[in-house]
Amino acid sequence: MNPIYEKLQSCVACVRAKTDFVPKVAIVLGSGLGDYAKDIEVKAEIDYSEIEGFPVSTVPGHAGKFIFGYVGSVPIVCMKGRVHYYEGYPISDVVLPIRLMKLLGAEILFLTNASGGINPEFHAGDFMLIEDHISCFAPNPLIGPNIDELGVRFPDMTHVYDEELKVLIRQAASENSIAIQKGIYIQLTGPSFESPTEIKMLRTLGGDAVGMSTVVEAIAANHMGMKICGISCVCNLAAGMTENPLTHDEVQEAANKAAPLFKKLVTESVKKFGKL
């Protein structure tokens, strides 16, 4: 058996020994959404450290647990804290949580993150519906022998972000008077922020926001046939677009400020997903 798949099956068995909850929607909480669990009717919580071989997040502001429960009447599993490639984990471990949630029953993946704005029309605190993505320098999680149990060798990437889910998110935003931008998200490896010249490059490539997560997760989920959507919270303008140096504290502060509206948008969108 492929060792990556064997490890994944071991994680599934470990979770199933603790809960038989079957989610429909998997949510990955980015910076600023750490306390989203307060809006969930919680049925079970499992710390990442309780799952043998599971990668544990080391980033300030990112807790490390799965939360199972309901948003409205929709069964969900929520990642409270994600794992990033820059933490030193192999890329197969970075996407292991996504694959695990799919094998636990999740059909829809809702990705959220904090990002830097590349589009000059964006402002700190804006929400951006992810229309498509670009991966820069982050290794593809499908490199290596294909795991046939998960998906095909050469998955199509034409429509990674599901059109129906995007329509529902826009409806949720409109109905709750929440302004939402749309654009292309670019993932770099981090952990250093981008240089001003790199931001010029990313803008030339067609990017609207940049961060250090999400794209590899979307690739792994797409490989497994999940329906995917994503919202990025633009927490600062990227390097070179203002005179100010970038700090993680600034990102965290902006994410926390935007959190109430962000949580509302996620909640109302998930409720609509439950009707699919």
Contacts in CASP RR format, 6 or more apart in sequence:
PFRMAT RR
TARGET T0000
AUTHOR 0000-0000-0000
METHOD contacts of the structure
MODEL  1
MNPIYEKLQSCVACVRAKTDFVPKVAIVLGSGLGDYAKDIEVKAEIDYSE
IEGFPVSTVPGHAGKFIFGYVGSVPIVCMKGRVHYYEGYPISDVVLPIRL
MKLLGAEILFLTNASGGINPEFHAGDFMLIEDHISCFAPNPLIGPNIDEL
GVRFPDMTHVYDEELKVLIRQAASENSIAIQKGIYIQLTGPSFESPTEIK
MLRTLGGDAVGMSTVVEAIAANHMGMKICGISCVCNLAAGMTENPLTHDE
VQEAANKAAPLFKKLVTESVKKFGKL
1 9 0 8 1.000
2 145 0 8 1.000
2 147 0 8 1.000
4 92 0 8 1.000
4 96 0 8 1.000
4 147 0 8 1.000
5 147 0 8 1.000
5 149 0 8 1.000
5 150 0 8 1.000
7 53 0 8 1.000
7 96 0 8 1.000
8 96 0 8 1.000
8 99 0 8 1.000
8 100 0 8 1.000
8 103 0 8 1.000
10 52 0 8 1.000
10 53 0 8 1.000
11 51 0 8 1.000
11 52 0 8 1.000
11 53 0 8 1.000
11 54 0 8 1.000
11 96 0 8 1.000
11 100 0 8 1.000
12 100 0 8 1.000
12 103 0 8 1.000
12 104 0 8 1.000
14 50 0 8 1.000
14 51 0 8 1.000
14 52 0 8 1.000
14 54 0 8 1.000
15 46 0 8 1.000
15 51 0 8 1.000
15 66 0 8 1.000
15 100 0 8 1.000
15 104 0 8 1.000
16 104 0 8 1.000
18 44 0 8 1.000
18 46 0 8 1.000
18 50 0 8 1.000
19 43 0 8 1.000
19 44 0 8 1.000
19 46 0 8 1.000
19 68 0 8 1.000
21 43 0 8 1.000
21 44 0 8 1.000
21 68 0 8 1.000
21 69 0 8 1.000
21 75 0 8 1.000
21 77 0 8 1.000
21 104 0 8 1.000
22 75 0 8 1.000
22 104 0 8 1.000
22 105 0 8 1.000
23 68 0 8 1.000
23 69 0 8 1.000
23 75 0 8 1.000
23 76 0 8 1.000
23 77 0 8 1.000
23 101 0 8 1.000
23 104 0 8 1.000
23 105 0 8 1.000
23 106 0 8 1.000
24 74 0 8 1.000
24 75 0 8 1.000
24 76 0 8 1.000
24 105 0 8 1.000
24 106 0 8 1.000
24 107 0 8 1.000
24 108 0 8 1.000
24 273 0 8 1.000
24 274 0 8 1.000
25 71 0 8 1.000
25 74 0 8 1.000
25 75 0 8 1.000
25 76 0 8 1.000
25 77 0 8 1.000
25 106 0 8 1.000
25 107 0 8 1.000
25 108 0 8 1.000
25 109 0 8 1.000
25 110 0 8 1.000
25 270 0 8 1.000
25 273 0 8 1.000
25 274 0 8 1.000
26 76 0 8 1.000
26 77 0 8 1.000
26 78 0 8 1.000
26 79 0 8 1.000
26 98 0 8 1.000
26 101 0 8 1.000
26 102 0 8 1.000
26 106 0 8 1.000
26 108 0 8 1.000
26 109 0 8 1.000
26 110 0 8 1.000
26 226 0 8 1.000
27 36 0 8 1.000
27 76 0 8 1.000
27 77 0 8 1.000
27 78 0 8 1.000
27 79 0 8 1.000
27 110 0 8 1.000
27 112 0 8 1.000
27 266 0 8 1.000
27 270 0 8 1.000
28 79 0 8 1.000
28 81 0 8 1.000
28 82 0 8 1.000
28 97 0 8 1.000
28 98 0 8 1.000
28 109 0 8 1.000
28 110 0 8 1.000
28 111 0 8 1.000
28 112 0 8 1.000
28 113 0 8 1.000
28 214 0 8 1.000
28 217 0 8 1.000
29 36 0 8 1.000
29 78 0 8 1.000
29 79 0 8 1.000
29 80 0 8 1.000
29 81 0 8 1.000
29 82 0 8 1.000
29 112 0 8 1.000
30 62 0 8 1.000
30 81 0 8 1.000
30 82 0 8 1.000
30 112 0 8 1.000
30 113 0 8 1.000
30 114 0 8 1.000
30 213 0 8 1.000
30 233 0 8 1.000
30 255 0 8 1.000
31 61 0 8 1.000
31 62 0 8 1.000
31 113 0 8 1.000
31 114 0 8 1.000
31 233 0 8 1.000
31 235 0 8 1.000
31 251 0 8 1.000
31 252 0 8 1.000
31 255 0 8 1.000
32 61 0 8 1.000
32 114 0 8 1.000
32 233 0 8 1.000
32 252 0 8 1.000
32 255 0 8 1.000
32 256 0 8 1.000
32 258 0 8 1.000
32 259 0 8 1.000
32 262 0 8 1.000
33 112 0 8 1.000
33 255 0 8 1.000
33 259 0 8 1.000
33 262 0 8 1.000
33 263 0 8 1.000
33 266 0 8 1.000
34 61 0 8 1.000
34 62 0 8 1.000
34 63 0 8 1.000
34 80 0 8 1.000
34 81 0 8 1.000
34 259 0 8 1.000
35 259 0 8 1.000
36 78 0 8 1.000
36 80 0 8 1.000
36 263 0 8 1.000
36 266 0 8 1.000
37 67 0 8 1.000
37 78 0 8 1.000
37 80 0 8 1.000
39 71 0 8 1.000
39 263 0 8 1.000
39 267 0 8 1.000
40 67 0 8 1.000
40 69 0 8 1.000
40 70 0 8 1.000
40 71 0 8 1.000
40 76 0 8 1.000
40 78 0 8 1.000
41 69 0 8 1.000
41 70 0 8 1.000
41 71 0 8 1.000
41 72 0 8 1.000
42 67 0 8 1.000
42 68 0 8 1.000
42 69 0 8 1.000
43 68 0 8 1.000
43 69 0 8 1.000
43 70 0 8 1.000
44 67 0 8 1.000
44 68 0 8 1.000
44 69 0 8 1.000
45 65 0 8 1.000
45 66 0 8 1.000
45 67 0 8 1.000
45 68 0 8 1.000
46 65 0 8 1.000
46 66 0 8 1.000
46 68 0 8 1.000
47 64 0 8 1.000
47 65 0 8 1.000
48 54 0 8 1.000
48 55 0 8 1.000
48 56 0 8 1.000
48 57 0 8 1.000
48 64 0 8 1.000
48 65 0 8 1.000
48 66 0 8 1.000
49 56 0 8 1.000
49 64 0 8 1.000
54 96 0 8 1.000
54 97 0 8 1.000
55 83 0 8 1.000
55 87 0 8 1.000
55 89 0 8 1.000
55 93 0 8 1.000
55 94 0 8 1.000
55 96 0 8 1.000
55 97 0 8 1.000
56 64 0 8 1.000
56 83 0 8 1.000
57 63 0 8 1.000
57 64 0 8 1.000
57 81 0 8 1.000
57 82 0 8 1.000
57 83 0 8 1.000
57 84 0 8 1.000
57 87 0 8 1.000
58 87 0 8 1.000
59 81 0 8 1.000
59 84 0 8 1.000
59 87 0 8 1.000
60 248 0 8 1.000
60 252 0 8 1.000
61 81 0 8 1.000
61 252 0 8 1.000
62 80 0 8 1.000
62 81 0 8 1.000
62 82 0 8 1.000
63 80 0 8 1.000
63 81 0 8 1.000
64 79 0 8 1.000
64 80 0 8 1.000
64 81 0 8 1.000
65 80 0 8 1.000
65 81 0 8 1.000
66 77 0 8 1.000
66 78 0 8 1.000
66 79 0 8 1.000
66 80 0 8 1.000
66 97 0 8 1.000
67 77 0 8 1.000
67 78 0 8 1.000
67 80 0 8 1.000
68 75 0 8 1.000
68 76 0 8 1.000
68 77 0 8 1.000
68 78 0 8 1.000
69 75 0 8 1.000
69 76 0 8 1.000
69 77 0 8 1.000
69 78 0 8 1.000
70 76 0 8 1.000
71 267 0 8 1.000
71 270 0 8 1.000
71 271 0 8 1.000
72 267 0 8 1.000
72 270 0 8 1.000
72 271 0 8 1.000
73 271 0 8 1.000
73 274 0 8 1.000
74 270 0 8 1.000
74 271 0 8 1.000
74 273 0 8 1.000
74 274 0 8 1.000
76 270 0 8 1.000
77 101 0 8 1.000
77 104 0 8 1.000
77 106 0 8 1.000
79 97 0 8 1.000
79 101 0 8 1.000
82 97 0 8 1.000
82 213 0 8 1.000
82 217 0 8 1.000
83 89 0 8 1.000
83 93 0 8 1.000
83 94 0 8 1.000
83 96 0 8 1.000
83 97 0 8 1.000
84 94 0 8 1.000
84 190 0 8 1.000
84 191 0 8 1.000
84 212 0 8 1.000
84 213 0 8 1.000
85 91 0 8 1.000
85 94 0 8 1.000
85 138 0 8 1.000
85 139 0 8 1.000
85 189 0 8 1.000
85 190 0 8 1.000
85 212 0 8 1.000
85 216 0 8 1.000
86 189 0 8 1.000
86 190 0 8 1.000
86 191 0 8 1.000
86 212 0 8 1.000
91 138 0 8 1.000
91 139 0 8 1.000
91 140 0 8 1.000
91 141 0 8 1.000
91 143 0 8 1.000
91 216 0 8 1.000
92 141 0 8 1.000
94 141 0 8 1.000
94 216 0 8 1.000
94 217 0 8 1.000
95 141 0 8 1.000
95 216 0 8 1.000
95 217 0 8 1.000
95 219 0 8 1.000
95 220 0 8 1.000
98 109 0 8 1.000
98 217 0 8 1.000
98 220 0 8 1.000
98 221 0 8 1.000
98 224 0 8 1.000
99 150 0 8 1.000
99 220 0 8 1.000
99 224 0 8 1.000
101 109 0 8 1.000
102 109 0 8 1.000
102 221 0 8 1.000
102 224 0 8 1.000
102 225 0 8 1.000
102 226 0 8 1.000
106 226 0 8 1.000
107 226 0 8 1.000
107 227 0 8 1.000
108 162 0 8 1.000
108 165 0 8 1.000
108 226 0 8 1.000
108 227 0 8 1.000
108 228 0 8 1.000
108 229 0 8 1.000
108 273 0 8 1.000
108 276 0 8 1.000
109 217 0 8 1.000
109 218 0 8 1.000
109 221 0 8 1.000
109 226 0 8 1.000
109 227 0 8 1.000
109 228 0 8 1.000
109 229 0 8 1.000
110 229 0 8 1.000
110 230 0 8 1.000
110 231 0 8 1.000
110 266 0 8 1.000
110 269 0 8 1.000
110 270 0 8 1.000
110 273 0 8 1.000
111 130 0 8 1.000
111 214 0 8 1.000
111 217 0 8 1.000
111 218 0 8 1.000
111 228 0 8 1.000
111 229 0 8 1.000
111 230 0 8 1.000
111 231 0 8 1.000
112 230 0 8 1.000
112 231 0 8 1.000
112 232 0 8 1.000
112 233 0 8 1.000
112 262 0 8 1.000
112 266 0 8 1.000
113 185 0 8 1.000
113 211 0 8 1.000
113 213 0 8 1.000
113 214 0 8 1.000
113 232 0 8 1.000
113 233 0 8 1.000
114 211 0 8 1.000
114 232 0 8 1.000
114 233 0 8 1.000
114 235 0 8 1.000
114 251 0 8 1.000
114 252 0 8 1.000
114 254 0 8 1.000
114 255 0 8 1.000
115 128 0 8 1.000
115 185 0 8 1.000
115 209 0 8 1.000
115 210 0 8 1.000
115 211 0 8 1.000
115 232 0 8 1.000
115 233 0 8 1.000
115 234 0 8 1.000
115 235 0 8 1.000
116 209 0 8 1.000
116 210 0 8 1.000
116 211 0 8 1.000
116 234 0 8 1.000
116 235 0 8 1.000
116 236 0 8 1.000
116 237 0 8 1.000
116 238 0 8 1.000
116 251 0 8 1.000
117 126 0 8 1.000
117 208 0 8 1.000
117 209 0 8 1.000
117 210 0 8 1.000
117 234 0 8 1.000
117 236 0 8 1.000
117 237 0 8 1.000
117 238 0 8 1.000
117 241 0 8 1.000
118 186 0 8 1.000
118 199 0 8 1.000
118 202 0 8 1.000
118 203 0 8 1.000
118 207 0 8 1.000
118 208 0 8 1.000
118 209 0 8 1.000
118 210 0 8 1.000
118 238 0 8 1.000
118 241 0 8 1.000
119 181 0 8 1.000
119 183 0 8 1.000
119 203 0 8 1.000
119 207 0 8 1.000
119 208 0 8 1.000
119 209 0 8 1.000
120 241 0 8 1.000
121 181 0 8 1.000
122 128 0 8 1.000
122 181 0 8 1.000
122 208 0 8 1.000
122 209 0 8 1.000
122 234 0 8 1.000
122 237 0 8 1.000
123 234 0 8 1.000
123 237 0 8 1.000
124 234 0 8 1.000
124 235 0 8 1.000
124 236 0 8 1.000
124 237 0 8 1.000
124 254 0 8 1.000
125 233 0 8 1.000
125 234 0 8 1.000
125 235 0 8 1.000
125 254 0 8 1.000
125 257 0 8 1.000
125 258 0 8 1.000
126 179 0 8 1.000
126 181 0 8 1.000
126 233 0 8 1.000
126 234 0 8 1.000
127 173 0 8 1.000
127 178 0 8 1.000
127 179 0 8 1.000
127 180 0 8 1.000
127 181 0 8 1.000
127 231 0 8 1.000
127 232 0 8 1.000
127 233 0 8 1.000
127 234 0 8 1.000
127 258 0 8 1.000
127 261 0 8 1.000
127 262 0 8 1.000
127 265 0 8 1.000
128 180 0 8 1.000
128 181 0 8 1.000
128 182 0 8 1.000
128 183 0 8 1.000
128 185 0 8 1.000
128 208 0 8 1.000
128 209 0 8 1.000
128 231 0 8 1.000
128 232 0 8 1.000
128 233 0 8 1.000
128 234 0 8 1.000
129 166 0 8 1.000
129 169 0 8 1.000
129 170 0 8 1.000
129 180 0 8 1.000
129 181 0 8 1.000
129 182 0 8 1.000
129 183 0 8 1.000
129 229 0 8 1.000
129 230 0 8 1.000
129 231 0 8 1.000
130 161 0 8 1.000
130 182 0 8 1.000
130 183 0 8 1.000
130 184 0 8 1.000
130 185 0 8 1.000
130 214 0 8 1.000
130 229 0 8 1.000
130 230 0 8 1.000
130 231 0 8 1.000
130 232 0 8 1.000
131 161 0 8 1.000
131 166 0 8 1.000
131 182 0 8 1.000
131 183 0 8 1.000
131 184 0 8 1.000
132 160 0 8 1.000
132 161 0 8 1.000
132 183 0 8 1.000
132 184 0 8 1.000
132 185 0 8 1.000
133 160 0 8 1.000
133 161 0 8 1.000
133 184 0 8 1.000
133 185 0 8 1.000
133 186 0 8 1.000
133 187 0 8 1.000
133 214 0 8 1.000
133 215 0 8 1.000
133 218 0 8 1.000
134 184 0 8 1.000
134 185 0 8 1.000
134 186 0 8 1.000
134 187 0 8 1.000
134 202 0 8 1.000
134 205 0 8 1.000
134 206 0 8 1.000
134 207 0 8 1.000
134 215 0 8 1.000
135 186 0 8 1.000
135 187 0 8 1.000
135 215 0 8 1.000
135 216 0 8 1.000
135 219 0 8 1.000
136 186 0 8 1.000
136 187 0 8 1.000
136 188 0 8 1.000
136 202 0 8 1.000
136 205 0 8 1.000
137 188 0 8 1.000
137 189 0 8 1.000
138 187 0 8 1.000
138 188 0 8 1.000
138 189 0 8 1.000
138 215 0 8 1.000
138 216 0 8 1.000
139 216 0 8 1.000
140 216 0 8 1.000
140 219 0 8 1.000
141 216 0 8 1.000
141 219 0 8 1.000
141 220 0 8 1.000
141 223 0 8 1.000
142 155 0 8 1.000
142 219 0 8 1.000
142 220 0 8 1.000
142 223 0 8 1.000
146 152 0 8 1.000
146 153 0 8 1.000
150 223 0 8 1.000
150 224 0 8 1.000
151 223 0 8 1.000
151 224 0 8 1.000
151 225 0 8 1.000
152 223 0 8 1.000
155 222 0 8 1.000
155 223 0 8 1.000
157 219 0 8 1.000
157 222 0 8 1.000
160 218 0 8 1.000
160 219 0 8 1.000
160 222 0 8 1.000
160 228 0 8 1.000
161 218 0 8 1.000
161 228 0 8 1.000
161 229 0 8 1.000
161 230 0 8 1.000
162 227 0 8 1.000
162 228 0 8 1.000
162 229 0 8 1.000
164 227 0 8 1.000
164 276 0 8 1.000
165 227 0 8 1.000
165 228 0 8 1.000
165 229 0 8 1.000
165 269 0 8 1.000
165 273 0 8 1.000
166 229 0 8 1.000
168 269 0 8 1.000
168 272 0 8 1.000
168 273 0 8 1.000
169 180 0 8 1.000
169 229 0 8 1.000
169 230 0 8 1.000
169 231 0 8 1.000
169 265 0 8 1.000
169 269 0 8 1.000
170 180 0 8 1.000
171 272 0 8 1.000
172 178 0 8 1.000
172 265 0 8 1.000
172 268 0 8 1.000
172 269 0 8 1.000
172 271 0 8 1.000
172 272 0 8 1.000
173 179 0 8 1.000
173 180 0 8 1.000
173 265 0 8 1.000
175 268 0 8 1.000
176 264 0 8 1.000
176 265 0 8 1.000
176 268 0 8 1.000
178 261 0 8 1.000
178 264 0 8 1.000
178 265 0 8 1.000
180 231 0 8 1.000
180 265 0 8 1.000
181 208 0 8 1.000
181 234 0 8 1.000
183 207 0 8 1.000
183 208 0 8 1.000
183 209 0 8 1.000
184 206 0 8 1.000
184 207 0 8 1.000
184 208 0 8 1.000
184 209 0 8 1.000
185 207 0 8 1.000
185 208 0 8 1.000
185 209 0 8 1.000
185 210 0 8 1.000
185 211 0 8 1.000
185 214 0 8 1.000
185 215 0 8 1.000
185 232 0 8 1.000
186 202 0 8 1.000
186 205 0 8 1.000
186 207 0 8 1.000
186 209 0 8 1.000
186 210 0 8 1.000
186 211 0 8 1.000
186 215 0 8 1.000
187 210 0 8 1.000
187 211 0 8 1.000
187 212 0 8 1.000
187 213 0 8 1.000
187 214 0 8 1.000
187 215 0 8 1.000
187 216 0 8 1.000
188 194 0 8 1.000
188 198 0 8 1.000
188 210 0 8 1.000
188 211 0 8 1.000
188 212 0 8 1.000
189 212 0 8 1.000
190 211 0 8 1.000
190 212 0 8 1.000
191 212 0 8 1.000
193 238 0 8 1.000
193 239 0 8 1.000
193 246 0 8 1.000
194 202 0 8 1.000
194 210 0 8 1.000
194 238 0 8 1.000
194 239 0 8 1.000
195 239 0 8 1.000
196 239 0 8 1.000
196 240 0 8 1.000
198 239 0 8 1.000
199 210 0 8 1.000
199 238 0 8 1.000
199 239 0 8 1.000
199 240 0 8 1.000
199 241 0 8 1.000
202 210 0 8 1.000
202 238 0 8 1.000
209 232 0 8 1.000
209 234 0 8 1.000
210 238 0 8 1.000
211 232 0 8 1.000
214 230 0 8 1.000
214 232 0 8 1.000
218 228 0 8 1.000
221 228 0 8 1.000
222 228 0 8 1.000
229 269 0 8 1.000
231 262 0 8 1.000
231 265 0 8 1.000
231 266 0 8 1.000
233 254 0 8 1.000
233 255 0 8 1.000
233 258 0 8 1.000
233 262 0 8 1.000
235 250 0 8 1.000
235 251 0 8 1.000
235 252 0 8 1.000
235 254 0 8 1.000
235 255 0 8 1.000
235 258 0 8 1.000
236 246 0 8 1.000
236 250 0 8 1.000
236 251 0 8 1.000
236 254 0 8 1.000
238 246 0 8 1.000
239 246 0 8 1.000
244 250 0 8 1.000
255 262 0 8 1.000
END
